[in-house]
Amino acid sequence: MRKPVTSDLSVGDFAKRAGVPVSTIHYYEAEGLIESWRTPANHRRYDRRELRRVAIVRVAQSVGIPLSEIRTVLERLPRGRAISADQWANAAEPWKDALTERIALLTRLRDQMGFCIGCGCLSLESCPLYNPDDSLGAQGDGPRRWTGRKRERSEIK
Protein backbone atom coordinates (compact mmCIF):
# COMPACT_ATOMS: atom_id res chain seq x y z
CA MET A 1 0.00 0.00 0.00
CA ARG A 2 1.29 3.44 -0.94
CA LYS A 3 1.66 6.12 1.64
CA PRO A 4 -1.37 8.46 1.52
CA VAL A 5 -0.69 11.97 0.34
CA THR A 6 -2.76 15.06 0.90
CA SER A 7 -3.40 15.44 -2.82
CA ASP A 8 -5.12 12.08 -3.23
CA LEU A 9 -8.54 11.72 -4.87
CA SER A 10 -11.36 9.22 -4.64
CA VAL A 11 -12.05 7.23 -7.79
CA GLY A 12 -15.13 9.36 -8.53
CA ASP A 13 -13.29 12.64 -8.08
CA PHE A 14 -10.33 11.33 -10.05
CA ALA A 15 -12.57 10.23 -12.94
CA LYS A 16 -14.36 13.59 -12.92
CA ARG A 17 -11.06 15.51 -13.01
CA ALA A 18 -9.77 13.23 -15.79
CA GLY A 19 -12.98 13.65 -17.80
CA VAL A 20 -13.64 9.94 -18.16
CA PRO A 21 -16.07 7.46 -16.60
CA VAL A 22 -15.08 5.57 -13.45
CA SER A 23 -15.10 2.36 -15.50
CA THR A 24 -12.36 3.82 -17.70
CA ILE A 25 -10.25 4.57 -14.63
CA HIS A 26 -10.68 0.98 -13.44
CA TYR A 27 -9.78 -0.31 -16.91
CA TYR A 28 -6.64 1.83 -17.13
CA GLU A 29 -5.59 0.60 -13.71
CA ALA A 30 -6.22 -3.04 -14.66
CA GLU A 31 -4.07 -2.47 -17.77
CA GLY A 32 -1.23 -1.10 -15.64
CA LEU A 33 -1.43 2.42 -17.06
CA ILE A 34 -2.18 4.10 -13.72
CA GLU A 35 -1.92 3.12 -10.04
CA SER A 36 -4.03 3.57 -6.94
CA TRP A 37 -3.70 2.70 -3.29
CA ARG A 38 -6.26 1.60 -0.71
CA THR A 39 -7.31 3.24 2.54
CA PRO A 40 -7.70 1.16 5.73
CA ALA A 41 -11.42 1.06 4.81
CA ASN A 42 -10.41 -0.44 1.43
CA HIS A 43 -11.41 2.64 -0.57
CA ARG A 44 -9.44 3.24 -3.72
CA ARG A 45 -7.46 6.50 -3.82
CA TYR A 46 -5.43 8.09 -6.60
CA ASP A 47 -2.52 10.45 -6.41
CA ARG A 48 -3.43 13.63 -8.29
CA ARG A 49 -0.23 13.24 -10.34
CA GLU A 50 -1.76 10.17 -12.00
CA LEU A 51 -4.05 12.60 -13.87
CA ARG A 52 -1.17 13.41 -16.21
CA ARG A 53 -0.89 9.71 -17.09
CA VAL A 54 -4.59 9.59 -17.93
CA ALA A 55 -4.16 12.67 -20.12
CA ILE A 56 -1.26 10.99 -21.94
CA VAL A 57 -3.34 7.85 -22.49
CA ARG A 58 -6.32 9.80 -23.82
CA VAL A 59 -4.26 11.90 -26.23
CA ALA A 60 -2.29 8.88 -27.45
CA GLN A 61 -5.50 6.90 -27.98
CA SER A 62 -7.03 9.80 -29.91
CA VAL A 63 -4.27 9.52 -32.53
CA GLY A 64 -4.54 5.74 -32.72
CA ILE A 65 -1.63 4.58 -30.58
CA PRO A 66 -2.43 1.13 -29.12
CA LEU A 67 -2.58 0.69 -25.35
CA SER A 68 0.36 -1.71 -25.43
CA GLU A 69 2.58 1.03 -26.89
CA ILE A 70 1.18 3.59 -24.46
CA ARG A 71 2.00 1.26 -21.56
CA THR A 72 5.58 0.87 -22.81
CA VAL A 73 6.06 4.64 -22.85
CA LEU A 74 4.42 5.11 -19.44
CA GLU A 75 6.73 2.46 -17.95
CA ARG A 76 9.65 4.76 -18.78
CA LEU A 77 8.21 7.55 -16.63
CA PRO A 78 8.77 7.88 -12.88
CA ARG A 79 6.01 7.04 -10.41
CA GLY A 80 5.09 9.06 -7.36
CA ARG A 81 6.35 12.40 -8.60
CA ALA A 82 5.61 14.91 -11.32
CA ILE A 83 6.86 14.11 -14.81
CA SER A 84 9.35 16.66 -16.13
CA ALA A 85 9.32 17.91 -19.70
CA ASP A 86 12.66 16.18 -20.38
CA GLN A 87 11.41 12.87 -19.00
CA TRP A 88 8.30 13.08 -21.17
CA ALA A 89 10.31 14.02 -24.28
CA ASN A 90 12.64 11.04 -23.80
CA ALA A 91 9.80 8.61 -23.09
CA ALA A 92 7.70 9.73 -26.07
CA GLU A 93 10.59 9.74 -28.57
CA PRO A 94 9.56 6.36 -30.10
CA TRP A 95 6.22 7.88 -31.15
CA LYS A 96 7.79 10.68 -33.16
CA ASP A 97 8.47 8.67 -36.35
CA ALA A 98 5.16 6.81 -36.18
CA LEU A 99 3.22 10.04 -35.77
CA THR A 100 5.15 11.74 -38.58
CA GLU A 101 4.31 8.81 -40.86
CA ARG A 102 0.64 8.90 -39.79
CA ILE A 103 0.46 12.67 -40.45
CA ALA A 104 1.88 12.17 -43.96
CA LEU A 105 -0.63 9.39 -44.63
CA LEU A 106 -3.56 11.49 -43.41
CA THR A 107 -2.39 14.46 -45.46
CA ARG A 108 -2.27 12.32 -48.61
CA LEU A 109 -5.70 10.91 -47.77
CA ARG A 110 -7.15 14.40 -47.32
CA ASP A 111 -5.59 15.72 -50.52
CA GLN A 112 -6.62 12.76 -52.71
CA MET A 113 -9.96 11.91 -51.10
CA GLY A 114 -12.05 13.29 -53.93
CA PHE A 115 -9.98 11.96 -56.80
CA CYS A 116 -8.53 8.51 -56.37
CA ILE A 117 -8.47 5.88 -53.67
CA GLY A 118 -4.92 5.02 -54.70
CA CYS A 119 -5.50 1.29 -54.93
CA GLY A 120 -4.25 0.70 -58.44
CA CYS A 121 -7.65 -0.28 -59.86
CA LEU A 122 -9.45 1.31 -62.81
CA SER A 123 -12.84 1.31 -61.13
CA LEU A 124 -13.06 5.08 -60.62
CA GLU A 125 -13.61 7.39 -63.53
CA SER A 126 -10.57 9.51 -62.68
CA CYS A 127 -8.11 6.63 -62.14
CA PRO A 128 -6.64 6.77 -65.66
CA LEU A 129 -5.40 10.25 -64.79
CA TYR A 130 -3.53 9.02 -61.71
CA ASN A 131 -2.80 5.47 -62.76
CA PRO A 132 -2.53 5.28 -66.57
CA ASP A 133 -2.86 1.77 -67.94
CA ASP A 134 -3.16 0.47 -64.37
CA SER A 135 0.60 0.83 -63.81
CA LEU A 136 0.12 0.48 -60.05
CA GLY A 137 -1.70 -2.82 -60.59
CA ALA A 138 1.64 -4.48 -61.35
CA GLN A 139 2.62 -3.84 -57.75
CA GLY A 140 -0.32 -5.86 -56.42
CA ASP A 141 -3.34 -4.84 -54.43
CA GLY A 142 -3.57 -2.24 -51.68
CA PRO A 143 -3.50 1.52 -51.23
CA ARG A 144 0.15 2.14 -52.17
CA ARG A 145 -0.40 5.70 -53.33
CA TRP A 146 -1.58 6.72 -49.84
CA THR A 147 0.63 4.55 -47.69
CA GLY A 148 3.71 5.15 -49.80
CA ARG A 149 4.59 1.44 -49.61
CA LYS A 150 5.85 -0.03 -52.83
CA ARG A 151 5.72 -3.78 -52.99
CA GLU A 152 8.65 -5.78 -54.23
CA ARG A 153 8.03 -8.15 -57.10
CA SER A 154 8.75 -11.08 -54.76
CA GLU A 155 5.80 -9.96 -52.58
CA ILE A 156 3.33 -9.93 -55.47
CA LYS A 157 1.44 -13.16 -55.81
N, C-alpha and C positions, 0 to 999 in steps of 0.2 A: 504494500500500500504506500502510495506517495504521501509525502508530508503535505498537509493542507496549507494552502496559501490564502491570503486575504482576497485575492483577485479571482477566486474560483467561482464557477457558475453551475447552477443546476442544469440538468439536461434540457429542460424546457427553455430556460433563459439562454442557454448556449445556442440552441437551435434557432431561437428567435433572433439573436444577434447575428448568427451566421446566415439567416435568411433561407433556411431549409427546414423541412419537417423533421421531427424527432426521429422518425424511422430512418432518415438519411444519416443522421448522426450515429445511430446504432450500427448501421451498415458500414459506414466509414471506419468505425472502431473495430468491428468484426474483421474488416479487411486489413487492419493494421495501419491505417492512414493517420489516425489520431489516437490519443490515449485519454483515459479517465482514471480516477481513483474513487474509492468508496469510503463513505463516512462510517463511523461505528454503527449507525442505524442502517447500513447497507444502501445508502442513497448514492447514486452516481454523481460525481462532480468533475468539472472540467476546468483546467487552467485556462484563463482568458487568452493566453498566448497560443493555444491550439486553434483559435479562430483564424490565424494567418494560414495554418495548414489547410483548413477547410476552404479558405479563399483560393489557395493554390490549386486544390483539387477541382473546384468549380470552374476556374478559368481554364485549366488544362483540359477538363472534360469538354468544355464549350468549343474547343478547337480540335476535338477528336483524339486526344491522347488517351490511350487505354489505361485503366487503373493500374495494371501491372507496371507500366512505365512510370506512372505517377508515384507509386510506392517506392520504386527504385530511387527516384530523385529525393523523395522525402526521407528515405533512410540515410541520405548523406547529410541531412541537416541536424543540428543539435536539438536535444530535447530539454525541456525545463528552463529555457531561457529564450529571449528574443532572437530572431534570425537577423543577422546583419546583411546588408546589401551585398557585400563580398561573398558571404557564404551562399546566398541565394544565387548569385551570378555563377559561381563555381558549380553548384548543384544542378542548375538548369542548363548548363552548357550543352549537354547531349541533345537537347531539344532544338537547338538553334538551326542545325542543318535540316532536320525534319520539317520544321516550321517554314523555313525558307523554301524548301521544295513544295510544300503544301500551298504556300502563297502563290508560287509560280503556276502551279496546276490550276488553282482557282482563278487566277488572272486569265489564263488561256481559256478556261471554261467560260468565263464572263464574256470575253472578247469574241469567242466563236459561237456562242450559244445560238444565235439566230441563223447561222450559215451552215455549219457542218458539224456532225457529231464526231468527226475525226476517226471513224472506225475503219475506213478503207473500203467501204461498200459503195455501190452506185445507187442506193435506194432513194437518196434525196435529190431533188431536182438540181441543187447547186453543187453537188459533189464533183462533177466533171471540172468545175473551176478550181477546186482545191486538190483534186485527186485524179488528174487526167489519165484515162485508160486504166483506171484502178491500179495505179503504180504502188499504192500502199498495200493492196491485197497480196502482193508477193511476200510481204513480211508476216502474213498470217492475220488472225483475227485480233480484235482488241483496239482500244482507243489510243493508239500510239501518238497521234497528233497532239493530244492533250497531255498525256503522261510523259511524253518525251522519250519513251522507251522504244528503242529499235531492237527488234528481235534478230538474232543471228539465224542464218540459214539452218544451222543444226537444230534450232528450237522449233522450226516450222515443220509441222507434220502433215 
